[in-house]
Amino acid sequence: MKKEKYTFDDLQKIMAKLRGPEGCPWDREQTHESLKRHMLEETYEALEAIEAADDEMMKEELGDVLLQIVFHGCIAEEDGRFDTSDIVDAISRKLIERHTHVFGEDIAKDSKAVLKNWDRIKNKSKGLKSHTEKINAIPKTYPALLRSLKIQEKAAKAGFDWNEVDGAIEKTMEEINEFMEACQNKDKQTIKNEMGDLLFSLVNVCRFMDIEPEITLQETSDRFSRRFAYVEESVHKIGKVMEDMSLAELDELWDKAKEEGL
């Protein structure tokens, strides 16, 4: 089945063959449930490719995401539920339905108006009326920081919000004090609760400052990894291992890593 360039139809045929009686044993065993973690992994790998701005990597990783969609469509078709064409039809209809400023008579002069229209149409189509219903509709499978951000955005639209970032910062300081008090009392459940409140309040500060908490924490983790590598390499250069060094000595190397711009 070698071709100079394959099409979307070819991908569907390949998937059907892999799932067929003479196909791949592993592919035939897969279900919607078993593929969930693969969908998640492939999505994160696609995000990494986008971050790297690597075209070849993006083609490969976005292809892996597309494979997951076709895979699910193939399984559903075998069960007589729906197929990949139904998935394409559904998203096409959604795009037309929610872009009434393009395909209808609504007017949206900027991105803010577009998002407002999108939310209005989405809530209507899903029958979401109260603010609580809109918050509860946020998937619990989202990463925790992202879910917190989405909840706060919904609450803000209901008017449950600070007027400016200073209020969010003051709340964060309050949560720090409550966390410290819980630590002194050594009540593990209270400590856990207060840490949750503190993290939630930090996400709120991020929202006010137009900072994506999920991406920001990833970037911080990357910085930590680079600086840690610098510290370990520096220790090895003097013939030692990190476990032999004092925290003060390691901190000094950490500061040098920061001075190097890592």
C-alpha positions as CSV (number, residue, x, y, z in Angstrom):
1,M,0.0,0.0,0.0
2,K,3.0,2.3,-0.5
3,K,2.1,5.7,-1.9
4,E,3.9,9.0,-2.5
5,K,1.6,10.8,-0.1
6,Y,-1.2,9.3,2.0
7,T,-4.6,10.9,2.6
8,F,-7.1,11.0,5.5
9,D,-9.0,8.3,3.8
10,D,-5.9,6.1,3.6
11,L,-5.4,6.6,7.4
12,Q,-8.9,5.3,8.0
13,K,-8.3,2.3,5.7
14,I,-5.0,1.5,7.5
15,M,-6.7,1.7,10.8
16,A,-9.6,-0.6,9.6
17,K,-7.0,-3.2,8.4
18,L,-5.1,-3.1,11.7
19,R,-8.4,-3.7,13.5
20,G,-9.4,-6.5,11.1
21,P,-9.1,-10.2,11.5
22,E,-5.7,-10.3,9.8
23,G,-4.5,-7.2,11.4
24,C,-2.5,-6.4,14.5
25,P,-3.3,-8.3,17.8
26,W,-2.5,-5.2,19.9
27,D,-4.7,-2.9,17.9
28,R,-7.6,-5.4,17.9
29,E,-7.5,-5.6,21.7
30,Q,-7.8,-1.9,22.3
31,T,-11.0,-0.2,23.6
32,H,-12.1,3.3,24.3
33,E,-11.1,2.8,27.9
34,S,-7.7,1.3,27.2
35,L,-6.8,4.2,24.8
36,K,-7.5,7.0,27.3
37,R,-4.0,7.2,28.6
38,H,-2.6,7.1,25.1
39,M,-4.8,10.0,24.1
40,L,-3.4,11.9,27.1
41,E,0.2,11.0,26.4
42,E,0.0,11.9,22.7
43,T,-1.6,15.3,23.5
44,Y,1.3,16.2,25.9
45,E,3.8,15.1,23.3
46,A,2.2,17.2,20.7
47,L,2.3,20.2,23.1
48,E,6.1,19.5,23.6
49,A,6.5,19.6,19.8
50,I,4.7,22.9,19.6
51,E,6.9,24.3,22.4
52,A,10.0,23.2,20.5
53,A,8.7,24.8,17.3
54,D,10.0,21.7,15.5
55,D,8.0,21.2,12.2
56,E,9.0,17.5,11.8
57,M,8.3,16.8,15.4
58,M,4.9,18.6,15.2
59,K,3.9,16.6,12.1
60,E,4.7,13.3,13.9
61,E,3.1,14.2,17.2
62,L,0.0,15.8,15.7
63,G,-0.3,12.7,13.6
64,D,-0.3,10.6,16.7
65,V,-3.1,12.7,18.1
66,L,-5.1,12.3,14.9
67,L,-4.5,8.5,15.0
68,Q,-6.2,8.4,18.4
69,I,-9.2,10.1,17.0
70,V,-9.4,7.8,14.0
71,F,-8.8,4.8,16.4
72,H,-11.8,5.8,18.5
73,G,-13.9,6.3,15.4
74,C,-13.0,2.9,14.1
75,I,-13.9,1.1,17.4
76,A,-17.2,3.0,17.6
77,E,-18.0,2.1,14.0
78,E,-17.4,-1.6,14.8
79,D,-20.0,-1.3,17.6
80,G,-22.5,0.4,15.3
81,R,-22.5,3.6,17.3
82,F,-20.8,6.2,15.1
83,D,-17.8,6.5,12.8
84,T,-15.0,9.0,12.0
85,S,-17.2,10.8,9.5
86,D,-19.7,11.5,12.3
87,I,-16.8,13.0,14.4
88,V,-15.9,15.3,11.4
89,D,-19.6,16.2,10.9
90,A,-20.1,17.0,14.6
91,I,-17.1,19.4,14.9
92,S,-18.0,21.0,11.6
93,R,-21.5,21.7,12.8
94,K,-20.1,23.0,16.1
95,L,-17.8,25.5,14.4
96,I,-20.6,26.8,12.2
97,E,-23.0,27.0,15.1
98,R,-20.6,28.9,17.4
99,H,-19.2,31.3,14.8
100,T,-22.4,33.1,14.1
101,H,-20.4,36.2,13.4
102,V,-19.0,34.4,10.4
103,F,-21.7,32.0,9.3
104,G,-24.7,34.0,10.7
105,E,-25.9,37.5,11.5
106,D,-24.1,38.2,14.8
107,I,-21.4,40.8,15.0
108,A,-18.1,40.4,16.8
109,K,-15.6,43.2,16.4
110,D,-12.8,41.6,18.5
111,S,-11.7,38.4,20.2
112,K,-13.5,39.3,23.4
113,A,-16.8,39.5,21.6
114,V,-16.1,36.2,19.9
115,L,-15.5,34.4,23.2
116,K,-18.6,36.0,24.7
117,N,-20.7,34.7,21.8
118,W,-19.1,31.3,22.0
119,D,-19.9,31.0,25.7
120,R,-23.5,32.1,25.2
121,I,-24.1,29.6,22.4
122,K,-22.3,26.8,24.2
123,N,-24.3,27.3,27.4
124,K,-27.5,27.4,25.5
125,S,-26.7,24.2,23.5
126,K,-25.7,22.3,26.7
127,G,-28.7,23.7,28.7
128,L,-26.4,25.3,31.3
129,K,-28.4,28.1,33.0
130,S,-27.0,28.7,36.5
131,H,-23.4,29.7,37.2
132,T,-23.1,26.5,39.4
133,E,-24.1,24.4,36.4
134,K,-21.5,26.1,34.3
135,I,-18.8,25.4,36.9
136,N,-19.8,21.8,37.3
137,A,-19.6,21.3,33.6
138,I,-15.8,21.9,33.7
139,P,-14.3,18.4,33.2
140,K,-12.8,17.0,36.4
141,T,-10.2,15.3,34.2
142,Y,-8.5,18.6,33.5
143,P,-5.0,19.1,35.1
144,A,-5.6,20.6,38.5
145,L,-4.2,24.0,37.8
146,L,-6.2,24.3,34.5
147,R,-9.4,23.3,36.2
148,S,-8.8,25.8,39.0
149,L,-8.3,28.5,36.4
150,K,-11.5,27.6,34.5
151,I,-13.5,27.6,37.7
152,Q,-12.3,31.0,38.7
153,E,-13.0,32.4,35.3
154,K,-16.6,31.1,35.5
155,A,-17.0,32.6,39.0
156,A,-15.6,35.9,37.8
157,K,-18.3,36.1,35.2
158,A,-20.9,35.8,38.0
159,G,-19.3,38.9,39.6
160,F,-17.6,36.7,42.4
161,D,-14.2,38.3,41.9
162,W,-11.8,40.9,43.2
163,N,-11.8,44.3,41.6
164,E,-8.0,44.2,41.1
165,V,-5.0,41.9,41.6
166,D,-4.2,43.5,45.0
167,G,-7.2,41.7,46.5
168,A,-6.1,38.4,45.1
169,I,-2.5,38.9,46.5
170,E,-3.9,39.9,49.9
171,K,-6.0,36.7,49.9
172,T,-2.9,34.7,49.0
173,M,-1.0,36.2,52.0
174,E,-3.9,35.3,54.2
175,E,-3.8,31.7,52.9
176,I,-0.1,31.5,53.6
177,N,-0.7,32.5,57.2
178,E,-3.4,30.0,57.6
179,F,-1.2,27.3,56.1
180,M,1.6,28.2,58.5
181,E,-0.8,28.0,61.5
182,A,-2.0,24.6,60.3
183,C,1.6,23.4,60.1
184,Q,2.1,24.5,63.7
185,N,-0.9,22.6,64.9
186,K,0.3,19.5,62.9
187,D,-3.1,18.5,61.8
188,K,-2.4,16.7,58.5
189,Q,-5.9,17.1,57.0
190,T,-6.0,20.8,57.8
191,I,-2.5,21.3,56.4
192,K,-3.7,19.6,53.2
193,N,-6.8,21.7,53.0
194,E,-4.8,25.0,53.6
195,M,-2.2,24.0,51.0
196,G,-5.1,23.5,48.5
197,D,-6.5,26.9,49.4
198,L,-3.0,28.4,48.9
199,L,-2.5,26.8,45.5
200,F,-6.0,27.9,44.4
201,S,-5.3,31.5,45.5
202,L,-2.0,31.5,43.6
203,V,-3.8,30.4,40.4
204,N,-6.2,33.4,41.0
205,V,-3.2,35.8,41.1
206,C,-2.0,34.2,37.8
207,R,-5.4,34.8,36.3
208,F,-5.3,38.5,37.2
209,M,-1.8,38.9,35.7
210,D,-2.7,37.0,32.5
211,I,-0.3,34.2,33.4
212,E,-1.1,30.6,32.4
213,P,-0.4,28.7,35.7
214,E,0.1,25.3,34.0
215,I,2.6,26.6,31.5
216,T,4.4,28.8,34.1
217,L,4.9,25.8,36.4
218,Q,6.2,23.7,33.5
219,E,8.7,26.5,32.7
220,T,9.7,26.7,36.3
221,S,10.3,22.9,36.4
222,D,12.4,23.2,33.3
223,R,14.5,25.9,34.9
224,F,14.9,23.8,38.0
225,S,16.1,20.9,35.9
226,R,18.7,23.0,34.1
227,R,20.1,24.5,37.3
228,F,20.1,21.2,39.0
229,A,22.1,19.7,36.1
230,Y,24.6,22.7,36.4
231,V,25.0,22.0,40.2
232,E,25.6,18.3,39.7
233,E,28.1,18.8,36.8
234,S,29.9,21.5,38.9
235,V,30.2,19.0,41.8
236,H,31.5,16.3,39.6
237,K,34.2,18.6,38.2
238,I,35.7,18.9,41.7
239,G,35.6,15.1,42.1
240,K,32.7,14.9,44.5
241,V,29.1,13.8,44.5
242,M,26.2,15.9,45.7
243,E,25.5,13.8,48.7
244,D,29.0,14.8,50.0
245,M,28.3,18.5,49.8
246,S,26.6,20.7,52.4
247,L,23.4,22.5,51.5
248,A,25.2,25.9,51.8
249,E,27.8,24.7,49.2
250,L,25.0,23.4,46.8
251,D,23.1,26.7,47.3
252,E,26.3,28.6,46.2
253,L,26.5,26.6,43.0
254,W,22.7,27.1,42.5
255,D,23.2,30.9,42.7
256,K,26.0,30.6,40.1
257,A,23.6,28.7,37.8
258,K,21.2,31.6,38.1
259,E,24.0,34.1,37.3
260,E,24.7,32.1,34.2
261,G,21.1,32.7,33.1
262,L,20.0,29.1,33.5
